[in-house]
């Protein structure tokens, strides 16, 4: 699959060589904050960083956050990471590799991470990060999962250990953008009489989850990781609305292909909604003002 076929057109472009360096120099000069995503022990993590120096083939970044409690980041040399930042007319994303780790010289810093300078940077137009409702003519089911640790095994000494298992849930996609989505998850009702209170128990703010859905009939499913940024129960308390932020797509070629497909889906949904105003009107009464506020979070 040709990479240029994904990072092309009005929504997404790719910068190469000198153009990459120019953008990085501008971001360093203007001290634009960035987000680094990376895998550690099988889980996605995100850290707020600042690009501080560009020299030769090295790009230095510094972890930011609380000055009183700098957060350690568990990454290793040669580990792939993803970087994204908002600047000017879009959101810039690229993957690269850690080449060195340097200890902090001040207590307010988490240390310096040295990255290889990327040879290409994807640029996603800002409009792709505006949420669009799923067209009323579509029902897009979502499978969600997270890992839960339960004492289900014993080690060779007979001591119980925590074994990570996946728990799966069914939901429905409400809206989506290149950066996030809102998913409606019905409450579990084993007895068939009332919700058991999934809200606040099976999911929590800040939790990382996996999602999979088929955006249009007969297409390949999309699958990615996300972090729950907000939660809101429905007025009748029969379901919970999860507002999630997508993570990790900038950290690999496969992830950027998923991002490119999301951009295409946002555009397709927008076109369907614009061409079907009556269907849009039918969809609006299903959402309260609170739910619309949550949809714009993250």
Helices and strands as residue ranges (DSSP letters): H 3-6, E 12-16, H 18-30, E 33-40, E 43-55, E 58-63, E 80-87, E 90-102, E 112-116, E 120-125, G 126-129, E 132-133, E 141-154, E 160-176, E 180-186, E 208-213, E 222-233, E 239-247, G 249-251, H 253-275, H 277-284, H 289-295
